[in-house]
Each structure stands twice: as structure tokens, then as C-alpha cells.
Amino acid sequence: MPKITRRAAAKSKSKTRTKKTRPAAKSGKAKVVKPQPKAVAKKPKPWTEAEVREAFERFRKANPEPRGELEHLNPFTLLVAVVLSAQATDAGVNRATRALFPVADTPQKMIALGEEKLRDYIKTVGLYRTKAKNVIALSEKLIREFGGEVPRTRAEIESLPGAGRKTANVVLNMAFGERTMAVDTHVFRVGNRTGLAPGKTPLEVELGLERVIPAEFMLHAHHWLILHGRYTCLARQPRCAVCLINDLCRWPEKTL
């Protein structure tokens, strides 16, 4: 057996200390992360017939004869006001129409006023150029097809320039006493937030409210809901503490 010298042993030991270990080769397979199941939001418990009746009895007791806040003189000026109110506040529309309606309260007078002068009256209202064009066009159609009178069916009103389903429902309700449900942003929010009539579209909420609200409340129902959404069930900071129906509301984030 060969004899190992001290120098050879030291050299061998030095090589052992300085030898670098290679990192293990990475696997070509990426680590699979399993997606976590999303939490399923629980649907609110539907309102009972007794709860719906109780809610609207409270609204009626607090405000027996609610009124829409758009100022108007007759069915035509109401129609014009509702068309102007799209993407605008009622207060803003009223400021413009207080000067407009005394000089143009019929389709004939509106056409005589003309689009350019009409724009001057409503220039503080959003989208006033498009709305001025629509008001003149609907005035012409009222004279041409309806004898200068506002028609009394939803389909006919919806056929007018600038008028949609909400416009038709407001006019039918306020001008002609029809039991319609006009769904604006306030009614849409209240219907969904409270769980009274949840829906993904205004039409779904409208039909849902018509199904659950007793007939005796339908004449004023959309006004009660609009006013509730405008002054109590606010979008950002709802006033739950003073809400007439806070004990019936299904909203999980309500504060009392």
C-alpha cells in the first residue's frame, strides 16, 4: 500500500473544501396552483307579501300624495321635461324650463321657437344640443301623427325621438294616471339594495316591482321609491338610521 505524504493529504483536503456543488437541475414542469373556489354570495331572502304591504303602508302614511319633482304645465311640457331629464337632475331641468315653458307649452309653439332658440333656454342641461334636436323632432311628430296631443300608449310614446320606456312610464303615470313603474337610477338602486325586486336591468326591476307591489299602491309606488332613493337610500352614504323600512331591508351592509 503506497504511503501518503503530508503534502499530498493537505492538497487533497484543499480540493475537497473548494469544490463547488452544482445546484440541482430545475424541473421543466411549473408548479400547478389550484384556484381557490370563489365565495358564493347568498341571495337575500325574498320579501313576503306582508312585508311588502307593510313597507308601502309606511310610505303612504308618511307621504299620502307624493308628487314628481319635474315642473310642468300639461302633458306636453311633462314629456319635454322628462326627455330633458335624461342624465340630468330634476332641479337642473326645472331651472331651464321655468323660462322655456311659458313661451313654448305646445308642440306648435315649440316648433315656432326653433331649435337654435331652444338651445339657448336649455344650454345648462347636459347634452342640450341633442336634446334640443329631439324636442323639435318629437314636436313635429306629435303634430304629424297624433294631432298635436301626447299619445296615451307606451308604444306610441316610445316612438317619439328622445323618449324611452322610462319616459313613457312617467308620462302615463303623471299625466294620465296609469299604474306604471318608471325605473330610474334611484328606483333601480332601491329595488336591488333592499332585495325588494332585484334585477340586472331596469326592465327586470320594473317587472319585479309590478309583481310584488299590491295594486292599491301602484299609482304612487314609483314616486315613493324615487323619493326614498333620492333622499334616504343614497348611493354612497345611505341614511339607514332614518329609513322607514330599515327593519325590512335585506341589504347586508345597512347601518342602524
Secondary structure in CASP SS format (residue, H / E / C, confidence):
PFRMAT SS
TARGET T0000
AUTHOR 0000-0000-0000
METHOD secondary structure of the structure
MODEL  1
M C 1.00
P C 1.00
K C 1.00
I C 1.00
T C 1.00
R H 1.00
R H 1.00
A H 1.00
A H 1.00
A H 1.00
K H 1.00
S H 1.00
K H 1.00
S H 1.00
K H 1.00
T H 1.00
R H 1.00
T H 1.00
K C 1.00
K C 1.00
T C 1.00
R C 1.00
P C 1.00
A C 1.00
A C 1.00
K C 1.00
S C 1.00
G C 1.00
K C 1.00
A C 1.00
K C 1.00
V C 1.00
V C 1.00
K C 1.00
P C 1.00
Q C 1.00
P C 1.00
K C 1.00
A C 1.00
V C 1.00
A C 1.00
K C 1.00
K C 1.00
P C 1.00
K C 1.00
P C 1.00
W C 1.00
T C 1.00
E H 1.00
A H 1.00
E H 1.00
V H 1.00
R H 1.00
E H 1.00
A H 1.00
F H 1.00
E H 1.00
R H 1.00
F H 1.00
R H 1.00
K H 1.00
A H 1.00
N C 1.00
P C 1.00
E C 1.00
P C 1.00
R C 1.00
G C 1.00
E C 1.00
L C 1.00
E C 1.00
H C 1.00
L C 1.00
N C 1.00
P H 1.00
F H 1.00
T H 1.00
L H 1.00
L H 1.00
V H 1.00
A H 1.00
V H 1.00
V H 1.00
L H 1.00
S C 1.00
A C 1.00
Q C 1.00
A C 1.00
T C 1.00
D H 1.00
A H 1.00
G H 1.00
V H 1.00
N H 1.00
R H 1.00
A H 1.00
T H 1.00
R H 1.00
A H 1.00
L H 1.00
F C 1.00
P C 1.00
V C 1.00
A C 1.00
D C 1.00
T C 1.00
P H 1.00
Q H 1.00
K H 1.00
M H 1.00
I H 1.00
A H 1.00
L H 1.00
G C 1.00
E H 1.00
E H 1.00
K H 1.00
L H 1.00
R H 1.00
D H 1.00
Y H 1.00
I H 1.00
K C 1.00
T C 1.00
V C 1.00
G C 1.00
L C 1.00
Y H 1.00
R H 1.00
T H 1.00
K H 1.00
A H 1.00
K H 1.00
N H 1.00
V H 1.00
I H 1.00
A H 1.00
L H 1.00
S H 1.00
E H 1.00
K H 1.00
L H 1.00
I H 1.00
R H 1.00
E H 1.00
F H 1.00
G C 1.00
G C 1.00
E C 1.00
V C 1.00
P C 1.00
R C 1.00
T C 1.00
R H 1.00
A H 1.00
E H 1.00
I H 1.00
E H 1.00
S C 1.00
L C 1.00
P C 1.00
G C 1.00
A C 1.00
G C 1.00
R H 1.00
K H 1.00
T H 1.00
A H 1.00
N H 1.00
V H 1.00
V H 1.00
L H 1.00
N H 1.00
M H 1.00
A H 1.00
F H 1.00
G C 1.00
E C 1.00
R C 1.00
T C 1.00
M C 1.00
A C 1.00
V C 1.00
D C 1.00
T H 1.00
H H 1.00
V H 1.00
F H 1.00
R H 1.00
V H 1.00
G H 1.00
N H 1.00
R H 1.00
T C 1.00
G C 1.00
L C 1.00
A C 1.00
P C 1.00
G C 1.00
K C 1.00
T C 1.00
P H 1.00
L H 1.00
E H 1.00
V H 1.00
E H 1.00
L H 1.00
G H 1.00
L H 1.00
E H 1.00
R H 1.00
V H 1.00
I C 1.00
P C 1.00
A H 1.00
E H 1.00
F H 1.00
M H 1.00
L H 1.00
H H 1.00
A H 1.00
H H 1.00
H H 1.00
W H 1.00
L H 1.00
I H 1.00
L H 1.00
H H 1.00
G H 1.00
R H 1.00
Y H 1.00
T C 1.00
C C 1.00
L C 1.00
A C 1.00
R C 1.00
Q C 1.00
P C 1.00
R C 1.00
C H 1.00
A H 1.00
V H 1.00
C C 1.00
L C 1.00
I C 1.00
N C 1.00
D C 1.00
L C 1.00
C C 1.00
R C 1.00
W C 1.00
P C 1.00
E C 1.00
K C 1.00
T C 1.00
L C 1.00
END
